[in-house]
Amino acid sequence: MNKNNIFVYIIMSISVILASCGNKVSADINDYNAQMQDVQSEEKKLVNEIDKLGLDKADQLLGAEVTEEKKKKLKSIEQSIEKKIKPQLETYEKKVKKIKPETSEVQEVHNIYKQNLSKKKQFIKDLDQYMKLFNQSIVSNEKILKYTEVFEKNKSLSEKYAGKVGNDQKAIKEFEALNKVIRENSDALKEKLEYLSNDKPVKAKQQYIEKTLIPFIQSNVDKLNRTKITDKNVTAVRQATIEIYYSLINYYKERKVAMDVEAKLQNMPIQDILQNTKYIQTIDEKYYEALRKLEEQNK
């Protein structure tokens, strides 16, 4: 075989190999597109469920003023994410994982789709976490308001029964002794509360509430219970004051929860999450462009 024949043979061999590779990629593209129809069907279902949330109007629901109607809508969004969107995402993801391209060319395009899926999952995770935290903050603030109302109610009761203490010297003496304990407790409590006004980390404040403040308020209850009282009105003052302390304990327990929720919400800017709603809807444009280019190269 002369040199010219060898050269022609090599060229023909390369052509055959390239044609074979091209046919393999083309066949893989066709098979891939067929498999992806099922995936895209599940993706559309997911997008439809997200659209139903009405996130384009969500910023109107997340304002400072929370009405009963807003609370219902916000809770509805949270439940829809939990019961509809997350299960649909799981179904969709399982379909994507079943896709196994045979060629590296198609696999490279499919990797773009899988990367986009990861971003979609993160978006849903962030939205789910934010809605849960926001709804939790509403519940927590309502509890704090309730404990404040209980505090005020028992404060009024204490003042009412204090006004009923008559001229009986024994009752007056018992009331003065009780009032002395209450004042001492109040002064000490004011000092303890100064820590929460300082610029301290949230975790430090939470630990302070749990380890220092609540045990201190409980000790005030114990002090009151140790006072020796026989007069019914003075006894009523003591009981109302004890209820004030219990409402303070519940108040600060809930404040501890609220601090944690507020800190987490601050680290999750809702406007960024909501803007990602539009981004997620167009995220696959680069994937489809890459797929079109691959199809054109392998016609």
C-alpha positions in Angstrom: 0.0 0.0 0.0 1.6 3.3 -1.1 1.6 6.5 0.9 -1.4 8.0 -0.9 -3.5 5.0 -0.3 -2.5 5.0 3.4 -3.5 8.7 3.7 -6.9 8.0 2.0 -7.5 5.0 4.3 -6.8 7.1 7.4 -9.1 9.9 6.3 -11.9 7.4 5.6 -11.4 5.7 8.9 -11.6 9.0 10.8 -14.7 9.9 8.8 -16.4 6.6 9.7 -15.5 7.1 13.4 -16.8 10.7 13.4 -20.0 9.7 11.6 -20.5 6.9 14.1 -20.0 9.2 17.1 -22.3 11.8 15.5 -25.0 9.1 15.0 -24.6 8.0 18.6 -25.0 11.6 20.0 -28.0 12.2 17.7 -29.7 9.0 18.9 -28.9 9.9 22.5 -30.5 13.4 22.0 -33.6 11.9 20.7 -33.8 9.4 23.5 -33.1 12.1 26.0 -35.8 14.4 24.7 -38.3 11.6 24.9 -37.4 10.9 28.5 -37.4 14.6 29.4 -41.1 15.0 28.4 -42.2 13.2 31.6 -39.8 15.3 33.6 -41.0 18.6 32.1 -44.6 17.5 32.7 -43.8 17.2 36.5 -41.9 20.5 36.3 -45.0 22.3 34.9 -47.1 20.9 37.8 -44.5 22.3 40.3 -44.5 25.7 38.6 -48.3 25.8 38.6 -48.4 25.1 42.3 -45.9 27.9 42.9 -47.9 30.3 40.8 -51.0 29.5 42.9 -49.2 31.0 45.9 -49.6 34.5 44.5 -46.1 35.5 45.5 -46.3 38.6 43.3 -48.6 40.0 46.0 -46.8 38.5 49.0 -45.1 41.7 50.0 -48.6 43.1 50.8 -49.1 40.3 53.3 -45.7 40.6 55.0 -46.2 44.2 56.3 -46.1 45.3 59.9 -49.9 45.3 60.3 -51.3 41.7 60.5 -55.0 41.3 60.2 -57.0 38.0 60.6 -57.4 37.8 56.9 -53.7 38.2 56.3 -53.0 35.5 58.9 -55.2 33.1 57.1 -53.6 33.8 53.7 -50.1 33.5 55.2 -50.9 30.2 56.9 -52.5 29.0 53.6 -49.2 29.7 51.8 -47.3 27.8 54.4 -49.6 24.8 54.2 -49.6 24.8 50.4 -45.8 24.7 50.4 -45.8 21.8 52.8 -48.7 19.7 51.4 -48.5 20.5 47.7 -45.2 22.1 46.5 -42.7 20.0 48.5 -44.3 16.6 47.6 -44.5 17.7 43.9 -40.8 18.8 44.1 -39.9 15.3 45.4 -41.8 13.7 42.5 -40.1 16.0 40.0 -36.7 15.4 41.4 -37.1 11.6 41.3 -38.0 11.9 37.6 -34.8 14.0 36.9 -32.6 11.4 38.7 -33.8 8.6 36.5 -32.4 10.4 33.4 -29.1 8.8 32.4 -27.7 10.1 29.1 -25.3 7.7 27.4 -23.0 10.3 25.8 -20.9 12.9 27.5 -22.3 15.6 25.2 -25.8 15.1 26.3 -24.7 14.5 29.9 -23.1 17.9 29.9 -26.3 19.6 28.8 -28.3 17.6 31.4 -25.9 18.7 34.1 -27.1 22.3 33.5 -30.6 21.1 34.1 -29.6 19.4 37.3 -27.8 22.5 38.5 -31.0 24.5 37.9 -32.9 21.9 39.8 -30.7 22.5 42.8 -31.4 26.2 42.6 -35.1 25.5 42.4 -34.9 23.3 45.5 -33.0 26.1 47.4 -35.6 28.6 46.4 -38.4 26.4 47.8 -36.4 25.6 50.9 -35.8 29.3 51.6 -39.5 30.3 50.9 -40.7 27.4 53.2 -38.4 28.4 56.0 -39.3 32.1 55.8 -43.1 31.5 55.8 -42.8 29.2 58.8 -40.7 31.7 60.7 -42.9 34.6 59.8 -46.1 32.7 60.9 -44.2 31.7 64.0 -43.4 35.3 64.7 -47.0 36.2 64.5 -48.0 33.5 67.0 -45.1 34.5 69.3 -46.0 38.2 69.3 -49.7 37.4 70.0 -48.6 35.3 73.1 -46.4 38.2 74.3 -49.4 40.5 73.9 -51.6 38.1 75.9 -49.0 37.9 78.7 -48.8 41.7 78.8 -52.6 41.8 79.2 -52.5 39.3 82.0 -49.8 41.4 83.7 -51.9 44.5 83.5 -55.0 42.7 84.7 -53.3 41.3 87.8 -51.6 44.7 88.5 -55.1 46.2 88.6 -56.3 43.5 90.9 -53.4 44.0 93.2 -54.1 47.8 93.4 -57.8 47.0 93.9 -57.2 44.7 96.9 -54.6 47.1 98.3 -57.2 49.8 98.4 -59.5 47.5 100.4 -57.0 47.0 103.3 -58.8 48.6 106.2 -57.7 50.2 109.4 -57.0 47.0 111.2 -53.4 47.3 112.6 -52.6 43.7 112.0 -53.7 43.9 108.3 -51.8 47.2 107.9 -48.7 45.6 109.3 -49.0 42.6 107.0 -49.6 44.8 104.0 -46.5 47.0 104.8 -44.3 43.9 105.2 -45.6 42.5 101.9 -45.3 45.8 100.1 -41.6 46.0 101.3 -40.9 42.6 99.7 -42.6 43.6 96.5 -40.7 46.9 96.3 -37.3 45.1 96.9 -38.2 42.6 94.2 -39.2 45.3 91.8 -36.0 47.3 92.3 -33.9 44.1 91.9 -35.8 43.2 88.7 -35.2 46.6 87.1 -31.4 46.0 87.6 -31.7 42.5 86.1 -33.6 43.8 83.0 -30.9 46.3 82.2 -28.8 43.5 80.6 -31.5 43.0 77.9 -31.3 46.6 77.0 -27.5 46.3 76.2 -26.1 45.6 72.8 -25.6 41.9 73.4 -25.8 39.0 70.9 -29.2 37.3 70.7 -27.8 34.0 72.1 -26.3 35.7 75.1 -29.7 37.4 75.8 -31.5 34.1 75.4 -29.1 32.4 77.8 -29.5 35.2 80.3 -33.3 34.9 80.2 -33.1 31.2 80.8 -30.3 31.0 83.3 -30.6 34.3 85.2 -33.8 36.2 84.7 -36.5 33.5 84.9 -34.9 31.8 88.0 -34.7 35.2 89.6 -38.4 36.0 89.0 -39.2 32.5 90.4 -37.3 33.3 93.5 -39.5 36.4 93.9 -42.5 34.1 93.9 -40.9 32.0 96.6 -40.2 35.1 98.7 -43.9 36.1 98.5 -45.1 32.7 99.4 -42.9 32.8 102.6 -44.6 35.9 103.9 -47.0 35.3 106.8 -50.4 36.8 106.0 -53.8 36.2 107.5 -55.9 39.2 106.2 -57.9 38.2 103.1 -57.3 41.4 101.2 -53.5 41.3 101.8 -53.6 37.7 100.8 -55.4 38.7 97.6 -52.7 41.4 96.9 -50.0 38.7 97.3 -51.8 36.3 95.0 -52.3 39.0 92.3 -48.6 39.9 92.6 -47.6 36.2 92.3 -49.7 36.0 89.1 -47.9 39.1 87.8 -44.6 37.3 88.3 -45.9 34.2 86.5 -47.0 36.3 83.6 -43.5 37.8 83.5 -42.0 34.4 83.4 -44.2 33.4 80.5 -43.5 36.7 78.8 -39.8 36.3 78.9 -39.9 32.7 77.9 -41.8 33.8 74.8 -39.5 36.7 74.3 -36.6 34.2 74.2 -38.4 32.4 71.3 -39.3 35.6 69.6 -35.6 36.8 69.7 -34.5 33.6 67.9 -37.3 33.9 65.2 -36.6 37.6 64.6 -32.8 37.0 64.2 -33.4 34.2 61.7 -35.9 36.4 59.7 -33.4 39.2 59.5 -30.9 36.8 58.0 -33.4 35.9 55.3 -34.2 39.0 53.2 -37.7 38.3 51.9 -37.3 40.7 48.9 -34.4 38.6 47.6 -36.5 35.4 48.0 -39.5 36.9 46.2 -37.3 38.2 43.4 -36.1 34.7 42.9 -39.6 33.7 42.0 -39.2 35.4 38.6 -35.7 34.1 38.2 -36.7 30.5 38.8 -39.3 30.8 36.1 -36.6 31.7 33.5 -33.7 29.7 34.9 -33.8 27.0 32.3 -33.3 29.3 29.3 -29.5 28.6 29.2 -30.3 24.8 29.4 -32.6 25.0 26.4 -30.1 27.1 24.5 -27.4 24.5 25.1 -29.7 21.7 24.1 -30.6 23.5 20.8 -26.9 24.1 20.0 -26.2 20.4 20.6 -29.1 19.4 18.3 -27.9 21.7 15.5 -24.4 20.3 15.7 -25.7 16.7 15.4 -28.3 17.0 12.6 
